[in-house]
Amino acid sequence: MPEKRMNKKNLITDISQFNYNLPPEKIAFFPAAERDESKLLVRRGDGITTDVFRNIGEYLDPGTLLVFNNTRVVRARLLFRKVSGAVIEILCLEPLNPRDYAESFASHGPVEWKCIAGNLKKWKKDNLSLASGSGDETVILNAVRAGVEGDDALRIRFSWDRSDLCFGQVLEMAGHIPLPPYINRADTKEDSVSYQTVYSSVDGSVAAPTAGLHFTPRLLSELEDRSIGKAEITLHVGAGTFKPVKATNLYEHEMHREHFVISRRCLADLKGNAGNITAVGTTTVRTLESLYWMGVRVLGGYLPSDENFSIDQWEPYGKESDIPAGLALSALEKAMDEAGTEYLNGSTSLIIVPGYRFRMIKGLITNFHQPGSTLLLLVAAWTGEGWKDIYTFALQNNFRFLSYGDSSLLYR
C-alpha cells in the first residue's frame, strides 16, 4: 500500500493530545551518581525492556552507527547586579557580530549577541557591569542594549576591560551554567561537569544535548569493542528547546532556529551507514533529517551558501520525495566539493511532529520529555501512539524525567 503523501493535512494539530501528568517528584533535579548507571527503557515493536544504560550495547543492532551531538554548553547565564540591588539576568543565545560562534568566543574585542533578559523593567538604557575573579585576575564585563532582535530578544553589546582575555574566557569567569528552567535551582560547581557530555568539544549551546549525558569513556570504549560506530555532528542547542507550545493549534507555534556544522567525514560515515543509524538525542535527529532535505534541494538544482543554507519549519511537509538518504547525502558531498570546503554550515527550524516521514534514522536514544513539548512531539512522531504506553510505563516504574533523568532506546 503506498505511503500517504507527507503534508500538513495529515498532521494532528491539537496539542492537548500530547499532554500527560508529570508529578514534580518524577523530575530529576540532580544527575545520577554515575552517568552510565542511569535506568534505560528499551522499546522494540510492542515490547518494553528495562536495564541500566551501561548495557545499551546489548540492544543495539550489529553495525549500528551512533551519531552524537558534540556541542558544549557555555556559561551563558550572566547575573548583573545594579547599585539598587536589582538583578538583571541575561542569557546569551547566539552571536550576531561576529556571527560565527568560534570567532565570537575567540574575540578579544567587543561582541554583539542575541540575548533574552529578565527583570527588564529595572534596566532602562544604562550600562550594566559585572566584576568577576579576584586580585589581578579580576575582569569587568559590560553590557549595553544595542537594539531589538525579533519579538522577545535583544541585541546586546559586550565589552570587557582586559585585552588579554577572549570572550569565551570572560564567560567562563563571569557566567553560570544555564540549567533548564524546570530544575529551578542555582547551578553548582558539579553542574559544570555533569551538564556536559563527556565528548563535548565545540562551544555554543545554552542547553545540553541531554541524551548524551549517560555516556562515559568506559561505555564508549565498550561500544567500540562491539564494532558500534561513532560519528559527530554539531548543533548548538538554543533556549527555544525549552519553549513551551502555548498554542492550542500546532500550526500557530513558531519553532526555534538552531545552527549546525557537519564535516565531510561525518557525511561520508552517514552515507556509508544509511539504514543503520541511531541518533543520540532529538537535536541529532533534527540535524540528520534537515541534512536529508538539504540534499534533496541540491538535487533539485539549489546551490546553497552559508547565509541561506537552512530548512524552514514546515518545508518538508507537502513535498513528495522517494530519494534514498545516501543519494541525498552524496549531493551534499558534491556541493561541498564545488565549494571547496570541509564543513557544511547550516541552520534548521524543522519541527518534527506525528505524520512526519523519517528518512535518516533506525533508532533513537532520548530522555523523557516535558508534556506538550516539541521534543515529545518528535518522540510521538517516531513511536506513534506507542509514546503513551512508553511514558505510562516509565512513570509507573520510577524512571526519572527530563534533562538529568533516565534514558530510552526507541525503535519503530
KEZA-900888 format. One record per residue (C-alpha): x, z, y; residue number from 0. Coordinates in Angstrom, 2 decimals, m for minus. Layout:
N
pt x->X	z->Z	y->Y	seq->NUM
...
***
This chain:
412
pt x->0.00	z->0.00	y->0.00	seq->0
pt x->1.62	z->m0.99	y->3.32	seq->1
pt x->2.59	z->1.84	y->5.64	seq->2
pt x->0.47	z->2.29	y->8.74	seq->3
pt x->1.94	z->0.99	y->11.95	seq->4
pt x->3.63	z->3.89	y->13.76	seq->5
pt x->1.74	z->4.23	y->17.01	seq->6
pt x->0.23	z->6.84	y->19.25	seq->7
pt x->m3.28	z->6.18	y->17.96	seq->8
pt x->m2.29	z->7.69	y->14.58	seq->9
pt x->m0.94	z->10.91	y->16.09	seq->10
pt x->m2.51	z->14.36	y->16.00	seq->11
pt x->m2.70	z->15.32	y->19.66	seq->12
pt x->m4.36	z->18.76	y->19.51	seq->13
pt x->m1.50	z->21.26	y->19.93	seq->14
pt x->m3.67	z->24.14	y->18.70	seq->15
pt x->m3.28	z->22.77	y->15.15	seq->16
pt x->0.40	z->23.77	y->15.26	seq->17
pt x->m0.02	z->27.42	y->16.17	seq->18
pt x->0.38	z->30.37	y->13.83	seq->19
pt x->0.56	z->34.13	y->14.26	seq->20
pt x->4.17	z->35.30	y->14.68	seq->21
pt x->4.35	z->39.11	y->14.77	seq->22
pt x->7.18	z->40.41	y->17.02	seq->23
pt x->8.75	z->42.28	y->14.10	seq->24
pt x->9.41	z->38.95	y->12.37	seq->25
pt x->11.68	z->37.75	y->15.21	seq->26
pt x->15.42	z->38.25	y->14.68	seq->27
pt x->16.90	z->39.80	y->17.81	seq->28
pt x->20.37	z->40.02	y->16.27	seq->29
pt x->22.17	z->37.83	y->13.71	seq->30
pt x->22.64	z->38.68	y->10.06	seq->31
pt x->25.72	z->40.80	y->9.32	seq->32
pt x->27.26	z->37.82	y->7.50	seq->33
pt x->26.27	z->34.31	y->8.59	seq->34
pt x->26.01	z->32.79	y->5.14	seq->35
pt x->24.21	z->35.80	y->3.64	seq->36
pt x->21.03	z->34.99	y->5.56	seq->37
pt x->17.99	z->34.05	y->3.49	seq->38
pt x->17.33	z->30.43	y->2.50	seq->39
pt x->13.99	z->28.81	y->1.71	seq->40
pt x->14.20	z->25.54	y->m0.21	seq->41
pt x->11.20	z->23.24	y->m0.32	seq->42
pt x->11.25	z->20.17	y->m2.56	seq->43
pt x->7.97	z->18.48	y->m3.37	seq->44
pt x->5.33	z->21.21	y->m3.54	seq->45
pt x->7.71	z->23.86	y->m4.85	seq->46
pt x->9.37	z->26.62	y->m2.80	seq->47
pt x->12.53	z->28.43	y->m3.93	seq->48
pt x->14.37	z->31.29	y->m2.23	seq->49
pt x->18.07	z->32.14	y->m2.25	seq->50
pt x->20.85	z->33.13	y->0.12	seq->51
pt x->22.31	z->30.50	y->2.41	seq->52
pt x->25.75	z->30.65	y->0.83	seq->53
pt x->24.27	z->28.94	y->m2.25	seq->54
pt x->22.85	z->25.96	y->m0.37	seq->55
pt x->25.29	z->23.63	y->m2.08	seq->56
pt x->23.37	z->24.10	y->m5.34	seq->57
pt x->20.32	z->22.47	y->m3.74	seq->58
pt x->21.99	z->19.52	y->m2.02	seq->59
pt x->21.90	z->16.19	y->m3.82	seq->60
pt x->25.27	z->14.81	y->m5.03	seq->61
pt x->26.99	z->12.71	y->m2.38	seq->62
pt x->24.95	z->14.20	y->0.47	seq->63
pt x->26.35	z->13.67	y->3.95	seq->64
pt x->25.68	z->16.72	y->6.11	seq->65
pt x->25.52	z->15.86	y->9.81	seq->66
pt x->26.32	z->18.68	y->12.23	seq->67
pt x->25.96	z->19.05	y->15.99	seq->68
pt x->29.35	z->20.28	y->17.24	seq->69
pt x->28.23	z->21.19	y->20.76	seq->70
pt x->29.44	z->24.50	y->22.14	seq->71
pt x->27.33	z->26.93	y->24.17	seq->72
pt x->28.77	z->27.58	y->27.62	seq->73
pt x->28.39	z->30.79	y->29.61	seq->74
pt x->25.88	z->29.02	y->31.81	seq->75
pt x->23.83	z->32.04	y->32.95	seq->76
pt x->25.01	z->33.31	y->36.32	seq->77
pt x->23.72	z->36.50	y->37.95	seq->78
pt x->24.28	z->36.61	y->41.72	seq->79
pt x->23.51	z->39.93	y->43.40	seq->80
pt x->22.65	z->39.88	y->47.11	seq->81
pt x->23.51	z->42.64	y->49.55	seq->82
pt x->19.87	z->43.73	y->49.42	seq->83
pt x->20.24	z->44.30	y->45.68	seq->84
pt x->18.10	z->41.33	y->44.69	seq->85
pt x->19.43	z->39.38	y->41.72	seq->86
pt x->19.27	z->35.57	y->41.75	seq->87
pt x->19.67	z->34.18	y->38.25	seq->88
pt x->20.99	z->30.62	y->37.94	seq->89
pt x->21.11	z->28.67	y->34.70	seq->90
pt x->23.32	z->25.58	y->34.70	seq->91
pt x->21.59	z->22.73	y->32.84	seq->92
pt x->23.64	z->19.56	y->33.27	seq->93
pt x->26.33	z->18.17	y->35.58	seq->94
pt x->25.40	z->15.88	y->38.47	seq->95
pt x->28.69	z->15.36	y->40.30	seq->96
pt x->30.74	z->14.50	y->38.38	seq->97
pt x->28.11	z->13.56	y->35.78	seq->98
pt x->30.41	z->13.74	y->32.78	seq->99
pt x->30.45	z->17.16	y->31.09	seq->100
pt x->34.16	z->17.14	y->30.31	seq->101
pt x->35.08	z->16.04	y->33.85	seq->102
pt x->32.89	z->18.71	y->35.41	seq->103
pt x->34.29	z->21.53	y->33.27	seq->104
pt x->37.84	z->20.31	y->33.96	seq->105
pt x->37.32	z->20.03	y->37.74	seq->106
pt x->39.41	z->22.28	y->39.99	seq->107
pt x->37.25	z->21.44	y->42.99	seq->108
pt x->33.54	z->21.79	y->43.85	seq->109
pt x->30.97	z->20.51	y->41.36	seq->110
pt x->27.22	z->19.99	y->41.51	seq->111
pt x->24.85	z->20.87	y->38.66	seq->112
pt x->21.19	z->20.61	y->37.89	seq->113
pt x->20.02	z->24.21	y->37.56	seq->114
pt x->16.97	z->26.37	y->37.30	seq->115
pt x->16.90	z->29.58	y->39.29	seq->116
pt x->14.94	z->32.81	y->39.06	seq->117
pt x->13.76	z->35.00	y->41.94	seq->118
pt x->13.87	z->32.04	y->44.32	seq->119
pt x->11.74	z->33.85	y->46.91	seq->120
pt x->14.77	z->36.06	y->47.59	seq->121
pt x->17.10	z->33.08	y->48.01	seq->122
pt x->16.46	z->31.27	y->51.25	seq->123
pt x->19.23	z->28.97	y->52.49	seq->124
pt x->22.10	z->31.45	y->52.49	seq->125
pt x->25.12	z->31.05	y->50.23	seq->126
pt x->25.49	z->33.21	y->47.14	seq->127
pt x->28.78	z->34.74	y->45.99	seq->128
pt x->29.76	z->36.31	y->42.70	seq->129
pt x->33.06	z->38.13	y->42.10	seq->130
pt x->34.39	z->38.39	y->38.54	seq->131
pt x->37.54	z->39.79	y->36.99	seq->132
pt x->39.84	z->42.42	y->38.42	seq->133
pt x->43.02	z->42.63	y->40.46	seq->134
pt x->44.97	z->39.38	y->40.62	seq->135
pt x->42.59	z->37.87	y->38.05	seq->136
pt x->39.54	z->38.03	y->40.33	seq->137
pt x->37.64	z->34.85	y->41.12	seq->138
pt x->34.83	z->34.44	y->43.64	seq->139
pt x->32.22	z->31.84	y->42.73	seq->140
pt x->29.98	z->30.46	y->45.49	seq->141
pt x->26.62	z->28.71	y->45.08	seq->142
pt x->24.83	z->26.58	y->47.68	seq->143
pt x->21.45	z->24.90	y->47.36	seq->144
pt x->22.06	z->21.17	y->47.78	seq->145
pt x->18.64	z->19.71	y->47.04	seq->146
pt x->15.84	z->19.45	y->44.50	seq->147
pt x->16.11	z->17.85	y->41.04	seq->148
pt x->12.71	z->16.99	y->39.61	seq->149
pt x->9.71	z->19.29	y->39.68	seq->150
pt x->11.30	z->22.55	y->38.60	seq->151
pt x->15.07	z->22.31	y->39.09	seq->152
pt x->17.61	z->22.48	y->41.90	seq->153
pt x->20.84	z->20.71	y->42.73	seq->154
pt x->23.39	z->23.47	y->43.25	seq->155
pt x->26.94	z->23.05	y->44.52	seq->156
pt x->29.50	z->25.46	y->43.10	seq->157
pt x->32.90	z->26.23	y->44.60	seq->158
pt x->35.45	z->28.96	y->43.96	seq->159
pt x->38.48	z->30.47	y->45.64	seq->160
pt x->41.18	z->29.73	y->43.04	seq->161
pt x->42.51	z->26.21	y->42.67	seq->162
pt x->44.40	z->27.18	y->39.52	seq->163
pt x->41.10	z->27.58	y->37.65	seq->164
pt x->38.80	z->24.79	y->36.48	seq->165
pt x->35.04	z->25.17	y->36.48	seq->166
pt x->34.93	z->25.80	y->32.75	seq->167
pt x->37.32	z->28.74	y->33.14	seq->168
pt x->35.27	z->30.10	y->36.03	seq->169
pt x->32.12	z->30.03	y->33.90	seq->170
pt x->33.95	z->31.85	y->31.11	seq->171
pt x->34.85	z->34.60	y->33.59	seq->172
pt x->31.65	z->34.81	y->35.61	seq->173
pt x->28.87	z->33.68	y->33.28	seq->174
pt x->26.79	z->35.10	y->30.47	seq->175
pt x->25.75	z->33.60	y->27.14	seq->176
pt x->22.22	z->32.22	y->27.75	seq->177
pt x->20.33	z->33.80	y->24.88	seq->178
pt x->16.85	z->32.41	y->24.22	seq->179
pt x->14.16	z->33.99	y->26.43	seq->180
pt x->12.28	z->35.43	y->23.43	seq->181
pt x->15.28	z->37.56	y->22.44	seq->182
pt x->14.68	z->39.46	y->25.68	seq->183
pt x->17.88	z->41.49	y->25.85	seq->184
pt x->21.18	z->41.33	y->27.66	seq->185
pt x->23.93	z->39.38	y->25.94	seq->186
pt x->26.75	z->41.32	y->24.33	seq->187
pt x->30.40	z->40.62	y->23.59	seq->188
pt x->29.40	z->39.89	y->19.99	seq->189
pt x->26.98	z->37.15	y->21.10	seq->190
pt x->29.92	z->35.15	y->22.43	seq->191
pt x->30.92	z->34.63	y->18.81	seq->192
pt x->27.67	z->34.91	y->16.86	seq->193
pt x->25.74	z->32.49	y->19.12	seq->194
pt x->28.28	z->29.74	y->18.44	seq->195
pt x->28.61	z->27.68	y->15.29	seq->196
pt x->32.00	z->28.04	y->13.61	seq->197
pt x->32.61	z->24.30	y->14.12	seq->198
pt x->31.56	z->24.13	y->17.79	seq->199
pt x->34.13	z->22.23	y->19.84	seq->200
pt x->32.55	z->20.36	y->22.77	seq->201
pt x->31.35	z->22.41	y->25.77	seq->202
pt x->27.93	z->21.60	y->27.16	seq->203
pt x->24.94	z->23.42	y->25.64	seq->204
pt x->22.80	z->26.20	y->27.06	seq->205
pt x->21.32	z->26.88	y->23.62	seq->206
pt x->22.94	z->26.90	y->20.21	seq->207
pt x->22.03	z->24.35	y->17.51	seq->208
pt x->20.84	z->27.33	y->15.50	seq->209
pt x->20.57	z->25.71	y->12.07	seq->210
pt x->24.36	z->25.60	y->12.07	seq->211
pt x->24.80	z->29.32	y->12.75	seq->212
pt x->24.57	z->30.03	y->8.99	seq->213
pt x->27.68	z->28.08	y->8.04	seq->214
pt x->31.04	z->29.80	y->7.56	seq->215
pt x->34.51	z->28.35	y->6.98	seq->216
pt x->34.25	z->29.64	y->3.40	seq->217
pt x->30.96	z->27.81	y->2.81	seq->218
pt x->32.18	z->24.60	y->4.43	seq->219
pt x->35.20	z->24.65	y->2.12	seq->220
pt x->32.98	z->25.20	y->m0.92	seq->221
pt x->30.76	z->22.27	y->0.09	seq->222
pt x->33.80	z->20.05	y->0.46	seq->223
pt x->34.84	z->21.02	y->m3.08	seq->224
pt x->31.38	z->19.87	y->m4.21	seq->225
pt x->32.01	z->16.46	y->m2.60	seq->226
pt x->29.41	z->17.13	y->0.08	seq->227
pt x->30.38	z->15.00	y->3.09	seq->228
pt x->30.53	z->16.16	y->6.70	seq->229
pt x->30.03	z->14.23	y->9.93	seq->230
pt x->29.67	z->15.46	y->13.50	seq->231
pt x->27.59	z->14.31	y->16.43	seq->232
pt x->27.47	z->15.94	y->19.86	seq->233
pt x->24.16	z->16.61	y->21.55	seq->234
pt x->24.14	z->19.12	y->24.39	seq->235
pt x->21.09	z->21.31	y->23.88	seq->236
pt x->19.20	z->21.97	y->27.10	seq->237
pt x->16.87	z->24.78	y->28.15	seq->238
pt x->13.99	z->22.40	y->27.53	seq->239
pt x->14.28	z->23.17	y->23.83	seq->240
pt x->12.51	z->26.46	y->24.65	seq->241
pt x->9.95	z->24.85	y->26.95	seq->242
pt x->6.52	z->25.71	y->25.56	seq->243
pt x->3.95	z->22.98	y->25.07	seq->244
pt x->1.38	z->24.23	y->27.59	seq->245
pt x->m0.80	z->21.12	y->27.49	seq->246
pt x->m3.67	z->21.09	y->25.01	seq->247
pt x->m3.15	z->17.36	y->24.53	seq->248
pt x->0.25	z->16.29	y->23.24	seq->249
pt x->0.32	z->13.21	y->25.49	seq->250
pt x->0.45	z->15.48	y->28.54	seq->251
pt x->3.67	z->17.21	y->27.50	seq->252
pt x->6.85	z->15.89	y->29.10	seq->253
pt x->9.74	z->16.04	y->26.64	seq->254
pt x->13.13	z->17.12	y->27.98	seq->255
pt x->16.08	z->14.70	y->28.00	seq->256
pt x->19.37	z->15.61	y->26.32	seq->257
pt x->22.74	z->13.85	y->26.33	seq->258
pt x->24.74	z->12.95	y->23.25	seq->259
pt x->28.03	z->11.35	y->22.19	seq->260
pt x->28.72	z->9.59	y->18.86	seq->261
pt x->32.15	z->8.49	y->17.68	seq->262
pt x->32.86	z->5.22	y->15.89	seq->263
pt x->33.99	z->7.23	y->12.85	seq->264
pt x->30.67	z->9.07	y->12.75	seq->265
pt x->28.73	z->5.80	y->12.93	seq->266
pt x->30.76	z->4.44	y->10.02	seq->267
pt x->30.05	z->7.60	y->7.97	seq->268
pt x->26.34	z->7.37	y->8.74	seq->269
pt x->26.20	z->3.71	y->7.78	seq->270
pt x->28.12	z->4.32	y->4.57	seq->271
pt x->25.77	z->7.12	y->3.55	seq->272
pt x->22.45	z->5.69	y->4.68	seq->273
pt x->19.76	z->7.06	y->2.40	seq->274
pt x->21.58	z->10.30	y->1.59	seq->275
pt x->21.85	z->12.06	y->4.95	seq->276
pt x->20.79	z->15.67	y->5.52	seq->277
pt x->20.60	z->16.76	y->9.14	seq->278
pt x->21.72	z->20.24	y->10.15	seq->279
pt x->19.13	z->21.08	y->12.79	seq->280
pt x->16.42	z->19.43	y->14.83	seq->281
pt x->18.89	z->18.40	y->17.55	seq->282
pt x->20.77	z->16.36	y->14.97	seq->283
pt x->17.54	z->14.75	y->13.77	seq->284
pt x->16.59	z->13.67	y->17.28	seq->285
pt x->20.02	z->12.16	y->17.80	seq->286
pt x->20.06	z->10.29	y->14.48	seq->287
pt x->16.57	z->8.88	y->14.95	seq->288
pt x->17.43	z->7.85	y->18.52	seq->289
pt x->20.50	z->6.03	y->17.19	seq->290
pt x->18.30	z->4.02	y->14.88	seq->291
pt x->16.06	z->2.86	y->17.72	seq->292
pt x->19.06	z->2.06	y->19.91	seq->293
pt x->20.38	z->m0.15	y->17.12	seq->294
pt x->17.01	z->m1.88	y->16.82	seq->295
pt x->17.06	z->m2.50	y->20.55	seq->296
pt x->20.56	z->m4.00	y->20.38	seq->297
pt x->19.46	z->m6.30	y->17.55	seq->298
pt x->16.72	z->m7.47	y->19.88	seq->299
pt x->19.30	z->m8.60	y->22.43	seq->300
pt x->19.64	z->m5.48	y->24.56	seq->301
pt x->23.15	z->m4.81	y->25.92	seq->302
pt x->23.44	z->m1.14	y->26.87	seq->303
pt x->25.63	z->0.63	y->29.38	seq->304
pt x->26.48	z->4.30	y->29.68	seq->305
pt x->23.97	z->4.60	y->32.51	seq->306
pt x->20.90	z->3.25	y->30.75	seq->307
pt x->21.55	z->3.65	y->27.00	seq->308
pt x->18.64	z->6.00	y->26.40	seq->309
pt x->15.49	z->6.43	y->24.34	seq->310
pt x->12.30	z->7.50	y->26.09	seq->311
pt x->9.77	z->9.98	y->24.80	seq->312
pt x->7.25	z->7.57	y->23.27	seq->313
pt x->9.41	z->4.46	y->22.97	seq->314
pt x->9.42	z->4.10	y->19.15	seq->315
pt x->5.67	z->4.60	y->18.86	seq->316
pt x->3.78	z->1.34	y->18.80	seq->317
pt x->6.83	z->m0.57	y->17.55	seq->318
pt x->6.99	z->m2.12	y->14.11	seq->319
pt x->10.43	z->m2.19	y->12.51	seq->320
pt x->11.47	z->m2.59	y->8.89	seq->321
pt x->15.12	z->m2.97	y->9.86	seq->322
pt x->17.28	z->m0.89	y->7.47	seq->323
pt x->19.17	z->2.01	y->9.02	seq->324
pt x->22.53	z->0.51	y->8.00	seq->325
pt x->21.80	z->m2.70	y->9.85	seq->326
pt x->20.75	z->m0.84	y->13.00	seq->327
pt x->23.96	z->1.20	y->12.91	seq->328
pt x->26.04	z->m1.95	y->12.38	seq->329
pt x->24.52	z->m3.34	y->15.57	seq->330
pt x->25.71	z->m0.26	y->17.45	seq->331
pt x->29.21	z->m0.65	y->15.99	seq->332
pt x->29.28	z->m4.25	y->17.20	seq->333
pt x->28.12	z->m3.16	y->20.66	seq->334
pt x->30.96	z->m0.62	y->20.76	seq->335
pt x->33.43	z->m3.32	y->19.69	seq->336
pt x->32.28	z->m5.59	y->22.51	seq->337
pt x->32.52	z->m2.72	y->25.00	seq->338
pt x->35.96	z->m1.71	y->23.70	seq->339
pt x->35.01	z->1.94	y->23.29	seq->340
pt x->35.44	z->4.51	y->20.55	seq->341
pt x->32.46	z->6.57	y->21.70	seq->342
pt x->28.81	z->5.82	y->22.30	seq->343
pt x->27.26	z->7.81	y->25.15	seq->344
pt x->23.51	z->8.09	y->25.46	seq->345
pt x->20.54	z->10.31	y->26.10	seq->346
pt x->17.19	z->10.86	y->24.48	seq->347
pt x->13.84	z->12.36	y->25.30	seq->348
pt x->12.37	z->11.24	y->21.97	seq->349
pt x->9.57	z->13.51	y->20.77	seq->350
pt x->9.05	z->13.59	y->17.00	seq->351
pt x->5.52	z->14.56	y->16.01	seq->352
pt x->3.28	z->14.14	y->12.96	seq->353
pt x->2.77	z->10.42	y->12.50	seq->354
pt x->6.42	z->9.58	y->13.22	seq->355
pt x->8.16	z->7.48	y->10.55	seq->356
pt x->11.64	z->8.83	y->9.83	seq->357
pt x->14.42	z->6.28	y->9.32	seq->358
pt x->17.68	z->8.22	y->9.04	seq->359
pt x->17.39	z->11.43	y->7.04	seq->360
pt x->16.68	z->12.54	y->3.48	seq->361
pt x->16.80	z->16.30	y->4.08	seq->362
pt x->16.58	z->18.79	y->6.93	seq->363
pt x->18.22	z->22.19	y->7.35	seq->364
pt x->16.48	z->24.21	y->10.05	seq->365
pt x->15.40	z->27.69	y->11.12	seq->366
pt x->11.80	z->28.87	y->11.58	seq->367
pt x->10.45	z->27.90	y->14.98	seq->368
pt x->8.05	z->29.15	y->17.62	seq->369
pt x->4.33	z->28.43	y->17.31	seq->370
pt x->3.23	z->25.31	y->19.17	seq->371
pt x->6.80	z->24.23	y->19.98	seq->372
pt x->8.20	z->20.70	y->19.84	seq->373
pt x->10.61	z->21.97	y->17.17	seq->374
pt x->7.70	z->22.98	y->14.95	seq->375
pt x->6.07	z->19.61	y->15.63	seq->376
pt x->9.21	z->17.92	y->14.30	seq->377
pt x->9.11	z->20.07	y->11.14	seq->378
pt x->5.43	z->19.22	y->10.69	seq->379
pt x->6.25	z->15.53	y->11.10	seq->380
pt x->8.81	z->15.88	y->8.29	seq->381
pt x->6.86	z->18.04	y->5.85	seq->382
pt x->3.28	z->17.03	y->6.63	seq->383
pt x->0.59	z->19.67	y->6.21	seq->384
pt x->3.03	z->21.49	y->3.95	seq->385
pt x->4.54	z->23.19	y->7.01	seq->386
pt x->1.68	z->25.69	y->6.90	seq->387
pt x->2.50	z->26.72	y->3.32	seq->388
pt x->6.20	z->26.98	y->4.20	seq->389
pt x->5.60	z->29.23	y->7.20	seq->390
pt x->3.00	z->31.34	y->5.42	seq->391
pt x->5.44	z->31.88	y->2.56	seq->392
pt x->8.25	z->32.79	y->4.98	seq->393
pt x->6.05	z->35.31	y->6.82	seq->394
pt x->4.85	z->36.90	y->3.59	seq->395
pt x->8.36	z->37.14	y->2.14	seq->396
pt x->10.10	z->38.80	y->5.08	seq->397
pt x->12.07	z->35.84	y->6.39	seq->398
pt x->13.49	z->36.37	y->9.88	seq->399
pt x->12.33	z->33.88	y->12.51	seq->400
pt x->13.77	z->31.93	y->15.47	seq->401
pt x->17.36	z->31.45	y->16.64	seq->402
pt x->19.07	z->34.37	y->14.92	seq->403
pt x->16.71	z->34.17	y->11.93	seq->404
pt x->16.88	z->32.76	y->8.42	seq->405
pt x->17.03	z->29.14	y->7.34	seq->406
pt x->15.31	z->26.49	y->5.27	seq->407
pt x->16.27	z->23.29	y->3.44	seq->408
pt x->13.36	z->20.89	y->3.51	seq->409
pt x->12.96	z->17.71	y->1.50	seq->410
pt x->9.99	z->15.40	y->1.84	seq->411
***
